[in-house]
Structure formats: C-alpha cells, structure tokens
Amino acid sequence: MLASSHSVLLRRLPSTDELLQHPELRSLAARDGHTAVVDAIRVVLARLRHEIAEGGLDENSLGLALAGLPAVVERQLRQSLAYSLGPVINATGVILHTNLGRAPLAAAIFDHIRQTALTYSNLEFDLAKGERGKRDVHVDRLFQKLFTELTDGAGKPALSTIVVNNNAAAVLLALNSLAEGGEVIVSRGELVEIGGSFRIPDVMAKSQATLREVGTTNRTRISDYERAITDRTRLLLRVHRSNFAISGFTEQPSLRELVELSRRRDLPLMEDLGSGALVDLQSFGIANEPSVLDSLRAGVELVTYSGDKLLGGPQAGLITGRLDLVARLRSNSLFRALRVDKLTYAALEATLFAYVKGDHDAIPTLRMMQLSKDEIAQRAQALAAQITPPKLKLELLDGQSVIGGGAAPTAVLPTCLIALTHRDLSADELCTLLRDSDPPVIVRVEAGRVLLDLRTVFAEQDSEIAEKLNFLARTDTPGPAE
C-alpha cells in the first residue's frame, strides 16, 4: 500500500521538458544557459523523488513543493553556478591558517596583477635587448636589493633567487639538481612531516638522492655529520624545525659548525628554512625563528623557503643561494615543470617592493603580528558594545594568538578573546551557524564556548561580525546568519 502511495506521488512530478516550458525557467535558460538549467532541474527532481521514497512528502506537502518548484530550481541554479572558492572571515587567531589560504595578500598586489593579467607582459622578454629573457629576473633583482650586503669580493651580487610553485618543490629541485645518485646527510631530528602528510624522506626519494641519517631524534653532533661523509656524499642538509620543537635533553650543531664542515670538505650546505621570514621577528615578539638573511650571513650556500608563510606573499617556493648552485637548478628540466606563472610573479614582485621600501604595515601577515593586545581589546570592546542581548552572552578574556602554517611553533602572541555562549544553542551549533553565514565566520570552540580572536579579522569586517551576532542574539529560530 505504501509503495502504491509513493507511485501516485511520483507520477505527479513533472518531467524536465515540462518544467523547461515554465516562463520563469525559460527566462533562466536564456540567461544562464540551457544545460545549466537542465542540470538544476534534475537535481531538484531527484531530491523530491528521494523525499517521497523516504516518506517525507504527502499529497499536501508535495502540492506546496510543486507550486514553488521554479523558485527552488532557481536557487539550485544559483548555488551550482556560484564559485566554490570564496572569502571567509578568519576569527581563529591563527595568522597563517593553512586551511584558510595562509597569508592574505597586500592590497597593492591586485593593481599589479590586474595590469599584468589583462594584457600581454614582458614575462620572458628582455626589453633592453629585444630578445627572449628569463622570468625570474623580475623578482631576483628585488632579492638582490634585500640581500645587498652579501656580495663577492668585487662588490657584485654573490647570490641569486629562483621561484617554483611551493617549498616542497624547491627542496625537490635542489636535491635532484645537486645530489641525484648520491647521498644527502641530514639529522634524524630534522626528518619532518609537513602538511598533507608529505615527509622529507619521501621528497628526497623522489629527487633520486639517497638519505643518510645521522645522530638521534634528540641529539646530533657535528662529528656525526663528519663520520658519515663518503665519496658518495653530495650535500649536507639542515631542515629547520618550523612546525614543531624538541625540548629537554637535546643537542644540534650550530650553523657555524655546519658551514665550517661544508667548506672544509668542499660540500654544499643547504637549509630548508620553510617559513621564509625576510625580517628579524624579534621585534614582533617572536624568538628563535631565523630569517633567510640570518642563514645566508652564516654561510649557508642554498636556502629554500615559502612565499605564503612569514614572507606574507603568494604560494611559491623560493630558492636563494650561490650563483653557480642556483645556475645548476635553473638548468634542470624540473625547473620548467615546477615554475610559476605571471600572476604569481606579479604578486611576489609587489610583495617584495613593500620590503624594499620598508613598508611592513602593507603586508597583512606582518601587520597582524604587530597588533598589541590593547589594540585588539579596544576593537573587541567596541564590537561587544554593538551586540544586543538577550540570547547571546559575550565575555572578554585574555588569550593567545599563534602564527600557524608550520611557522614559529612555540611562539604565542597575547590577545583579547571574545567568548560567546548562547541561551538556546550549544557552542558547536553556534559555530556551525557562523560557518554557514555569508561570508562564513570561522571561529574556535574551547570549553563549551565559541572564541573569536580579532587579531586575524580585518578591521572592516568587525561590523559584519556584529551584524551576524545580533541576528543570533535575537532570532527565535536560528538559521544561517545572512
């Protein structure tokens, strides 16, 4: 009997062709395309069939659903044609949030990207010579300015920089270019795993270099490196522990010791620095995070680092080092496979210009790190004053922001948190509603409370958060906070 009832309801559903004759849907098809509208209709009809099969619709409710079918199809069409990648409000206090795109970019970048993208460019054309050029010159010249103190005996640049698509690619290219078929010596305590379960040993295996582990997890001495050197050794590798820390009974050779060994044994020393700070972060309250310049000054001959972490630019892998070593990487066919496009160069060039001009406030990542707890507290108080009870309770708490993105794992920055509790909703439900809003607000949940850290919220977004919280504070039946 139930199956018979379902059959009756299913027969009431219109066909795709019948729906396409509806004036509203004909208009949609003319504007957004026949295929897109057909796909939306099929999705909506499939949903109705499923609801009928599950017993979720009867004669009356199906009649109401059919009457509103054109509007439902239009909503489905809008959803299917919407971009999947979109902006969110990061209220987590994690500055380089990998899941949220890591470093937000400087505003000046977009003018340069627009100018470069909407027409042809001199990406690989030497305007002075009127012949083919190299795309890496656009940023190498700026790195030369940033590392101007590092020159050869004649006062000429001693270093060069090339760009690939991320730091893992930079490590892969460097190892393959300098150590293919040979051995690379690295401390066991530095065999890190980065995001997405990618591990240094795996990257090394793909490079066709052989890993030679020395020392122990917590203690490695310079003598361990020296004893491991054979006629098959091609490279000494140091990997910065940018996403974890080892404390307690530990030992690690200094850069000075590794540099002396590399020079004495005529072996290149490479450092996978990972995070890629271009400024001294001590003034930001962040200790034990070396800059690229620190490593180069110490005598490291090749440094690899990321563009979208502490540098504050687009995703990229940067390789800075001795001219002859970088030339070997540039001539490797892998370099072409891993190179970046004109938009990445434009974004990176604009980011580096801010460093050259000393305008660190123009780089959002650095600006967020410099915010004081008092500045954040003032914004939090102003936002809290805009929220109208009765259902939402706000409390300001002392807390900590973190760098994130596999950078400065032990560093924390004092901040002021907004703690939220709702009379009718659990913290997880409140978190979900904020995440379902437009744009989504991403928060932390701890100890049964929703926590917002305005360090990672752009000041102009404070009013959007206040609007969403006021909706949740007064609505009787909370839905998406739009």
C-alpha positions as CSV (number, residue, x, y, z in Angstrom):
1,M,0.0,0.0,0.0
2,L,2.9,2.4,0.9
3,A,4.6,1.6,-2.4
4,S,1.4,2.4,-4.3
5,S,1.1,5.7,-2.5
6,H,4.7,6.5,-3.4
7,S,3.9,5.7,-7.0
8,V,1.0,8.1,-7.1
9,L,3.1,10.9,-5.7
10,L,6.0,10.2,-8.1
11,R,3.6,10.3,-11.1
12,R,2.7,13.9,-10.1
13,L,6.2,15.1,-10.6
14,P,6.7,16.9,-13.9
15,S,9.3,15.9,-16.4
16,T,12.3,18.0,-17.1
17,D,10.9,19.0,-20.5
18,E,7.6,20.1,-18.9
19,L,9.5,22.3,-16.4
20,L,11.6,23.9,-19.1
21,Q,8.4,25.3,-20.6
22,H,7.6,27.3,-17.5
23,P,8.1,31.0,-18.3
24,E,10.4,31.7,-15.4
25,L,12.7,28.7,-16.3
26,R,12.7,29.6,-20.0
27,S,14.0,33.0,-18.9
28,L,16.6,31.4,-16.7
29,A,17.7,29.2,-19.6
30,A,18.1,32.2,-21.9
31,R,20.2,34.0,-19.4
32,D,22.3,31.2,-17.8
33,G,22.3,28.5,-20.5
34,H,20.0,25.5,-21.3
35,T,22.4,22.9,-19.9
36,A,22.9,24.6,-16.5
37,V,19.1,24.9,-16.0
38,V,18.5,21.3,-17.0
39,D,21.1,20.1,-14.5
40,A,19.4,22.2,-11.8
41,I,16.0,20.8,-12.6
42,R,17.4,17.2,-12.5
43,V,18.9,17.8,-9.1
44,V,15.7,19.2,-7.7
45,L,13.5,16.4,-9.1
46,A,16.0,13.8,-7.7
47,R,15.7,15.4,-4.3
48,L,11.9,15.3,-4.5
49,R,12.0,11.6,-5.5
50,H,14.2,10.8,-2.6
51,E,11.9,12.6,-0.1
52,I,8.9,10.8,-1.5
53,A,10.7,7.4,-1.2
54,E,11.7,8.3,2.5
55,G,8.1,9.2,3.3
56,G,8.9,12.8,3.8
57,L,6.2,14.2,1.5
58,D,2.4,13.6,1.4
59,E,-0.2,14.9,-1.0
60,N,-0.4,18.3,0.6
61,S,3.3,18.9,1.1
62,L,4.0,17.7,-2.4
63,G,1.5,20.2,-3.8
64,L,3.2,23.1,-2.0
65,A,6.6,21.9,-3.2
66,L,5.4,21.7,-6.8
67,A,3.9,25.2,-6.6
68,G,7.3,26.6,-5.6
69,L,9.3,24.5,-8.0
70,P,10.6,27.3,-10.3
71,A,11.9,29.2,-7.3
72,V,13.6,26.1,-5.9
73,V,15.2,25.4,-9.3
74,E,16.5,29.0,-9.5
75,R,18.1,28.7,-6.0
76,Q,19.7,25.4,-7.1
77,L,21.0,27.1,-10.3
78,R,22.4,30.0,-8.3
79,Q,24.1,27.5,-6.0
80,S,25.6,25.4,-8.8
81,L,26.9,28.5,-10.6
82,A,28.4,30.0,-7.5
83,Y,32.2,29.9,-7.1
84,S,33.4,27.2,-4.8
85,L,36.4,29.2,-3.7
86,G,35.4,32.3,-1.7
87,P,36.3,34.6,1.2
88,V,35.9,33.7,4.8
89,I,36.3,35.8,8.0
90,N,39.2,34.2,10.0
91,A,38.4,34.8,13.7
92,T,40.6,31.9,14.9
93,G,43.6,33.9,15.8
94,V,45.8,31.6,13.6
95,I,47.6,34.1,11.4
96,L,48.9,31.7,8.7
97,H,45.9,29.3,8.7
98,T,46.8,26.7,6.1
99,N,43.1,25.6,5.6
100,L,42.1,29.3,5.1
101,G,44.8,30.1,2.5
102,R,47.7,31.1,4.7
103,A,49.0,34.6,4.2
104,P,46.4,37.2,3.0
105,L,48.0,39.4,0.3
106,A,48.8,43.1,0.3
107,A,46.3,45.4,-1.4
108,A,48.9,46.8,-3.8
109,I,49.3,43.3,-5.3
110,F,46.0,43.5,-7.1
111,D,46.7,46.5,-9.2
112,H,49.9,44.9,-10.4
113,I,48.1,41.6,-11.1
114,R,45.4,43.4,-13.0
115,Q,47.8,45.3,-15.2
116,T,49.8,42.1,-15.9
117,A,46.8,39.8,-16.4
118,L,44.6,41.9,-18.7
119,T,47.2,42.4,-21.5
120,Y,50.5,40.9,-22.7
121,S,53.6,41.3,-20.5
122,N,57.3,41.1,-20.7
123,L,57.3,37.9,-18.6
124,E,60.2,36.3,-20.6
125,F,61.1,39.2,-22.9
126,D,64.2,41.4,-22.4
127,L,63.0,44.8,-23.4
128,A,66.6,46.3,-23.4
129,K,68.0,43.7,-25.7
130,G,64.8,42.9,-27.7
131,E,65.2,39.2,-27.2
132,R,64.0,36.3,-25.0
133,G,64.7,36.8,-21.3
134,K,64.3,34.9,-18.1
135,R,61.1,35.2,-16.0
136,D,63.0,35.0,-12.7
137,V,64.7,38.4,-13.2
138,H,61.5,40.2,-12.1
139,V,62.0,39.1,-8.5
140,D,65.7,38.3,-8.4
141,R,66.5,42.0,-8.8
142,L,64.5,42.7,-5.7
143,F,66.0,40.0,-3.7
144,Q,69.4,41.4,-4.7
145,K,68.3,44.7,-3.0
146,L,67.1,42.9,0.1
147,F,70.4,40.9,0.3
148,T,72.6,43.8,-0.9
149,E,75.2,43.2,1.9
150,L,76.0,39.8,0.5
151,T,78.4,40.4,-2.4
152,D,81.5,38.9,-3.8
153,G,85.0,40.4,-3.5
154,A,84.4,42.8,-6.4
155,G,81.2,44.2,-4.9
156,K,78.9,42.2,-7.3
157,P,75.9,40.1,-6.1
158,A,77.0,36.8,-4.8
159,L,73.5,35.3,-4.7
160,S,70.6,34.6,-7.0
161,T,67.0,33.6,-6.4
162,I,64.6,31.5,-8.4
163,V,60.9,30.7,-7.9
164,V,59.0,27.4,-8.1
165,N,55.4,26.6,-7.0
166,N,56.0,25.8,-3.3
167,N,58.7,25.0,-0.9
168,A,58.4,21.2,-1.3
169,A,59.1,21.7,-5.0
170,A,62.1,23.9,-4.1
171,V,63.5,21.1,-1.9
172,L,62.8,18.6,-4.6
173,L,64.5,20.7,-7.3
174,A,67.5,21.4,-5.2
175,L,68.1,17.8,-4.1
176,N,67.7,16.5,-7.6
177,S,70.0,19.1,-9.1
178,L,72.8,18.8,-6.6
179,A,72.6,15.2,-5.2
180,E,70.9,12.9,-7.8
181,G,72.5,9.5,-7.5
182,G,74.5,10.5,-4.4
183,E,73.9,10.8,-0.7
184,V,72.5,13.7,1.4
185,I,73.4,13.8,5.1
186,V,70.6,15.0,7.5
187,S,70.0,14.7,11.2
188,R,67.3,12.3,12.3
189,G,65.8,15.0,14.4
190,E,65.1,17.0,11.3
191,L,63.1,14.4,9.3
192,V,59.9,16.4,9.5
193,E,56.5,15.8,8.1
194,I,54.8,18.9,6.6
195,G,51.2,19.5,5.8
196,G,49.2,16.8,3.8
197,S,51.5,14.0,5.2
198,F,54.4,15.0,2.9
199,R,57.7,13.9,4.5
200,I,61.2,15.0,3.9
201,P,62.4,11.4,3.3
202,D,59.6,11.0,0.6
203,V,60.6,14.2,-1.1
204,M,64.2,13.1,-1.0
205,A,63.3,9.7,-2.6
206,K,61.6,11.4,-5.4
207,S,64.7,13.5,-6.0
208,Q,66.7,10.4,-6.7
209,A,69.1,11.3,-3.8
210,T,69.8,8.8,-1.0
211,L,69.0,9.8,2.5
212,R,71.9,9.3,5.0
213,E,70.5,9.8,8.6
214,V,72.9,10.8,11.4
215,G,72.5,11.3,15.1
216,T,69.4,10.5,17.1
217,T,66.0,12.1,17.3
218,N,67.0,14.5,20.1
219,R,70.8,14.7,19.8
220,T,73.0,15.2,16.8
221,R,76.6,16.4,16.9
222,I,78.8,17.8,14.1
223,S,81.0,14.7,14.5
224,D,78.0,12.6,13.3
225,Y,78.0,14.5,10.1
226,E,81.7,14.2,9.6
227,R,81.8,10.5,10.2
228,A,79.0,10.0,7.6
229,I,80.8,11.7,4.7
230,T,81.9,9.3,2.0
231,D,82.9,9.7,-1.7
232,R,79.1,9.4,-2.4
233,T,78.2,12.4,-0.3
234,R,76.9,15.3,-2.4
235,L,75.2,17.6,0.1
236,L,74.8,18.5,3.7
237,L,71.2,19.3,4.6
238,R,69.8,21.2,7.5
239,V,66.0,21.2,7.9
240,H,64.5,24.0,10.2
241,R,62.0,22.6,12.6
242,S,59.4,25.2,11.7
243,N,56.4,23.1,12.7
244,F,57.5,21.5,15.9
245,A,60.0,21.8,18.7
246,I,62.2,19.4,20.6
247,S,62.9,20.3,24.2
248,G,64.8,18.7,27.1
249,F,67.9,16.6,26.6
250,T,68.8,17.9,23.1
251,E,71.8,18.9,21.0
252,Q,72.1,20.2,17.5
253,P,75.2,21.5,15.6
254,S,75.2,25.3,15.1
255,L,75.1,26.7,11.6
256,R,78.7,27.9,12.1
257,E,79.8,24.3,12.7
258,L,78.0,23.0,9.6
259,V,79.3,25.9,7.5
260,E,82.9,25.1,8.6
261,L,82.4,21.4,7.8
262,S,80.9,22.1,4.4
263,R,83.8,24.3,3.4
264,R,86.5,22.0,4.8
265,R,85.0,19.0,2.9
266,D,84.0,21.0,-0.2
267,L,80.3,20.0,0.1
268,P,77.4,22.5,-0.4
269,L,75.3,23.2,2.7
270,M,71.6,23.6,2.0
271,E,69.0,24.7,4.5
272,D,65.3,24.1,4.2
273,L,64.2,27.1,6.2
274,G,60.5,26.6,5.4
275,S,58.8,29.7,6.8
276,G,60.9,32.3,5.0
277,A,61.0,35.3,7.2
278,L,62.6,38.3,5.5
279,V,62.8,40.4,8.6
280,D,64.0,39.9,12.1
281,L,61.0,38.8,14.1
282,Q,62.4,39.6,17.5
283,S,60.7,43.0,17.3
284,F,57.4,41.2,16.8
285,G,57.8,39.2,20.0
286,I,58.8,36.0,18.1
287,A,62.0,34.4,19.2
288,N,64.1,31.5,17.7
289,E,62.7,32.0,14.1
290,P,65.7,32.7,11.9
291,S,65.4,34.9,8.8
292,V,66.6,34.0,5.4
293,L,69.3,36.6,5.7
294,D,70.5,35.1,9.0
295,S,71.1,31.8,7.2
296,L,72.8,33.4,4.3
297,R,75.0,35.6,6.5
298,A,76.1,32.4,8.4
299,G,77.4,31.0,5.1
300,V,74.6,28.6,4.1
301,E,75.0,28.2,0.3
302,L,71.4,27.4,-0.6
303,V,68.2,28.3,1.3
304,T,64.7,27.1,0.4
305,Y,61.6,28.8,1.8
306,S,57.9,29.5,1.3
307,G,56.3,32.6,-0.2
308,D,53.0,32.4,1.6
309,K,54.1,32.0,5.2
310,L,56.2,34.6,7.1
311,L,57.1,36.3,3.9
312,G,53.4,37.2,3.5
313,G,53.1,36.7,-0.2
314,P,51.6,34.2,-2.7
315,Q,52.2,30.5,-2.6
316,A,55.7,29.9,-4.0
317,G,58.9,28.1,-3.3
318,L,61.9,30.4,-3.2
319,I,65.5,29.3,-3.6
320,T,68.3,31.7,-2.8
321,G,71.9,30.8,-2.9
322,R,75.3,30.8,-4.5
323,L,75.3,31.8,-8.2
324,D,76.8,28.6,-9.6
325,L,74.5,26.4,-7.5
326,V,71.3,28.3,-8.5
327,A,72.5,28.1,-12.1
328,R,72.6,24.3,-11.8
329,L,69.0,24.3,-10.5
330,R,67.9,26.7,-13.3
331,S,69.3,24.4,-16.0
332,N,67.5,21.3,-14.6
333,S,64.4,20.4,-16.7
334,L,62.5,20.0,-13.5
335,F,62.7,23.8,-13.1
336,R,60.4,24.3,-16.1
337,A,58.0,21.7,-14.8
338,L,57.8,23.5,-11.4
339,R,58.0,27.1,-12.4
340,V,55.2,29.6,-11.6
341,D,53.1,31.8,-13.9
342,K,53.0,35.6,-14.5
343,L,50.3,36.2,-11.8
344,T,52.5,34.6,-9.1
345,Y,55.4,36.7,-10.2
346,A,53.3,39.9,-10.2
347,A,52.0,39.1,-6.6
348,L,55.5,38.3,-5.4
349,E,57.1,41.3,-7.0
350,A,54.5,43.6,-5.4
351,T,55.1,41.9,-2.0
352,L,58.9,42.3,-2.3
353,F,58.5,46.0,-3.2
354,A,56.9,46.5,0.3
355,Y,60.0,45.0,1.9
356,V,62.4,47.1,-0.3
357,K,60.5,50.2,0.8
358,G,60.5,49.1,4.4
359,D,56.6,49.3,4.4
360,H,56.0,46.3,6.6
361,D,52.5,47.6,7.5
362,A,51.4,47.0,3.9
363,I,51.9,43.2,4.4
364,P,48.9,41.8,6.3
365,T,50.8,39.0,8.0
366,L,53.3,41.3,9.5
367,R,50.7,43.9,10.4
368,M,48.7,41.2,12.3
369,M,51.8,40.0,14.2
370,Q,52.5,43.6,15.3
371,L,49.0,44.2,16.8
372,S,49.2,44.7,20.5
373,K,46.8,43.1,23.0
374,D,45.4,46.5,23.9
375,E,44.6,47.4,20.3
376,I,42.7,44.1,19.9
377,A,40.9,44.6,23.2
378,Q,39.7,48.1,22.1
379,R,38.2,46.6,19.0
380,A,36.7,43.7,20.9
381,Q,35.1,46.1,23.4
382,A,33.6,48.2,20.6
383,L,32.2,45.1,18.9
384,A,30.7,43.7,22.1
385,A,29.0,47.1,22.7
386,Q,27.1,46.6,19.4
387,I,25.6,43.3,20.4
388,T,22.0,43.3,21.8
389,P,21.0,40.5,24.2
390,P,19.0,38.6,25.4
391,K,20.1,35.3,23.9
392,L,23.8,35.8,23.4
393,K,26.3,36.4,26.2
394,L,29.7,37.9,25.4
395,E,32.7,38.0,27.7
396,L,36.2,39.3,27.0
397,L,39.1,37.1,28.0
398,D,42.9,37.1,27.9
399,G,44.2,34.6,25.3
400,Q,46.9,33.8,22.8
401,S,47.2,34.0,19.1
402,V,49.5,31.7,17.1
403,I,51.4,32.1,13.9
404,G,50.3,28.8,12.3
405,G,51.2,27.5,8.9
406,G,54.1,25.4,10.2
407,A,55.9,28.6,11.4
408,A,57.3,29.5,14.8
409,P,55.6,26.6,16.6
410,T,56.5,27.8,20.1
411,A,55.6,31.4,19.5
412,V,52.4,32.9,21.0
413,L,51.1,36.4,20.9
414,P,49.0,37.8,23.8
415,T,45.5,38.8,22.6
416,C,42.0,39.6,23.8
417,L,39.3,37.0,23.0
418,I,35.5,37.4,22.7
419,A,33.9,34.4,24.3
420,L,30.3,33.6,23.2
421,T,27.6,31.4,24.8
422,H,24.0,31.2,23.5
423,R,20.9,30.6,25.7
424,D,19.4,28.0,23.2
425,L,22.4,26.7,21.3
426,S,25.5,24.7,22.1
427,A,28.9,26.0,21.2
428,D,29.1,23.6,18.3
429,E,25.7,24.7,17.0
430,L,26.7,28.3,17.3
431,C,30.0,27.6,15.5
432,T,28.1,25.9,12.7
433,L,25.7,28.8,12.2
434,L,28.6,31.2,12.0
435,R,30.3,29.0,9.5
436,D,27.1,28.8,7.4
437,S,26.7,32.6,7.2
438,D,27.7,34.7,4.2
439,P,30.6,35.2,4.3
440,P,31.4,32.3,6.7
441,V,32.9,33.2,10.1
442,I,35.5,30.7,11.2
443,V,36.0,30.5,15.0
444,R,37.5,28.3,17.8
445,V,35.5,26.2,20.2
446,E,37.0,25.6,23.6
447,A,35.5,24.6,27.0
448,G,31.9,24.9,25.7
449,R,32.4,28.4,24.4
450,V,32.9,30.0,20.9
451,L,36.0,32.1,20.9
452,L,36.7,34.9,18.4
453,D,40.2,36.5,18.1
454,L,40.1,39.8,16.2
455,R,43.8,39.7,15.5
456,T,43.1,37.8,12.3
457,V,39.9,39.7,11.5
458,F,40.4,42.8,9.2
459,A,39.0,45.9,11.0
460,E,36.4,46.5,8.2
461,Q,35.0,43.0,9.0
462,D,34.1,43.9,12.6
463,S,30.8,45.3,11.6
464,E,29.9,42.2,9.6
465,I,30.6,40.0,12.7
466,A,28.5,42.3,14.8
467,E,25.6,42.0,12.4
468,K,25.7,38.2,12.4
469,L,26.0,38.1,16.2
470,N,23.0,40.4,16.6
471,F,21.0,38.1,14.3
472,L,21.9,35.1,16.5
473,A,21.2,37.1,19.7
474,R,17.6,37.9,18.9
475,T,16.3,35.3,16.5
476,D,13.8,32.7,17.8
477,T,14.7,30.0,15.3
478,P,18.3,30.4,14.3
479,G,19.1,29.7,10.7
480,P,22.1,30.7,8.5
481,A,23.2,34.2,9.7
482,E,22.8,36.0,6.5
